[in-house]
Amino acid sequence: MGHLYADILIKGKKAKVQLRRVLIDTGATYTVLPGHILKKIGAPKIPGEIKIELGNGKRVKAKAYGVRIAIKDAEAPCVVISFKGAKSVIGVETIESIGLKLDPIKNKLEFTRPKGIAYFYSTFFSYFLLLNHL
């Protein structure tokens, strides 16, 4: 399987930024973005720092931020991290939050559920039915 890339739109409090051909890293939990992008869009910082281990085994301290990310006309709130020397990659938490999955045979992203409000209605309805049967 080759590398898979996606165009993403990152939205913060002040602005939005379109990034082209960002690598999807199925070994990364969180999406990683350089600090200058997060500053430009006005991404709110989550207090504190976290220690993470990179794919090469190096350990770094990272800051976490809350943003909205859109891929393939679907959007979700996401946690992204940044650290010195960070390069943009899309992590699996973002892919799953948006409702996408990687098809390794076709080497492309596919939706796992209906886009938009339909998913939330069906989820709400399922919880409603579950609560009424307990």
SVG drawing of the C-alpha trace seen along z (x, -y; Angstrom):
<svg xmlns="http://www.w3.org/2000/svg" viewBox="-39 -36 53 41">
<polyline fill="none" stroke="black" stroke-width="0.4" points="0.0,0.0 1.3,-3.5 0.9,-6.7 -2.5,-8.3 -2.9,-12.1 -5.9,-14.3 -6.8,-18.0 -8.0,-19.4 -9.6,-22.7 -8.7,-23.7 -10.9,-26.2 -10.2,-28.2 -11.7,-31.2 -10.1,-33.8 -9.6,-32.1 -9.4,-29.0 -6.6,-27.5 -6.7,-25.0 -3.8,-22.5 -3.2,-20.4 -1.9,-16.8 -1.5,-16.2 -0.2,-12.7 -2.6,-10.4 -0.6,-8.6 -2.5,-5.6 0.2,-5.2 -0.6,-8.6 -3.4,-9.1 -3.7,-12.8 -3.4,-15.2 -0.2,-17.2 0.1,-20.8 2.9,-23.4 2.4,-26.1 2.3,-28.9 -0.9,-27.5 -2.6,-27.1 -1.7,-30.7 -2.9,-32.0 -6.4,-30.5 -6.7,-31.3 -6.9,-27.7 -7.8,-27.6 -5.0,-25.9 -5.9,-23.1 -4.1,-23.9 -0.8,-22.1 1.6,-20.1 1.7,-16.4 4.6,-14.0 4.4,-12.0 6.5,-9.5 7.0,-10.0 7.2,-7.2 11.0,-7.3 11.0,-6.8 11.9,-10.4 9.9,-11.8 8.8,-15.4 6.5,-17.8 3.5,-18.9 0.8,-21.4 -2.8,-20.4 -5.4,-22.6 -9.1,-22.4 -10.0,-23.0 -12.5,-22.0 -11.3,-20.0 -13.1,-19.3 -12.1,-16.5 -14.2,-15.5 -17.1,-17.9 -17.5,-16.5 -16.4,-18.3 -15.8,-17.5 -14.2,-19.0 -10.7,-17.6 -7.8,-17.7 -4.5,-18.5 -1.1,-18.7 2.0,-20.8 5.6,-20.7 8.9,-22.2 9.6,-21.0 6.1,-19.6 5.1,-18.7 1.4,-18.3 0.0,-14.8 -3.6,-13.6 -4.1,-11.1 -6.7,-8.4 -8.7,-10.3 -9.5,-13.0 -10.3,-10.4 -12.7,-8.6 -14.3,-11.8 -15.1,-12.9 -16.6,-9.4 -14.0,-8.2 -12.0,-5.0 -9.0,-4.0 -9.7,-1.4 -6.3,0.3 -7.4,2.1 -8.5,-1.1 -6.0,-3.2 -8.6,-5.9 -10.8,-7.4 -14.4,-6.2 -17.3,-7.3 -18.3,-5.0 -21.7,-6.7 -23.9,-9.3 -22.4,-12.8 -23.9,-15.7 -26.9,-15.9 -28.3,-12.5 -25.7,-10.8 -26.5,-12.8 -30.3,-12.1 -29.7,-8.4 -27.4,-8.4 -29.8,-10.4 -32.7,-8.2 -30.7,-5.0 -29.9,-6.4 -33.5,-7.4 -34.7,-3.9 -32.0,-2.3 -32.9,-4.5 -36.6,-3.7 -35.9,0.0 -33.7,0.1"/>
</svg>
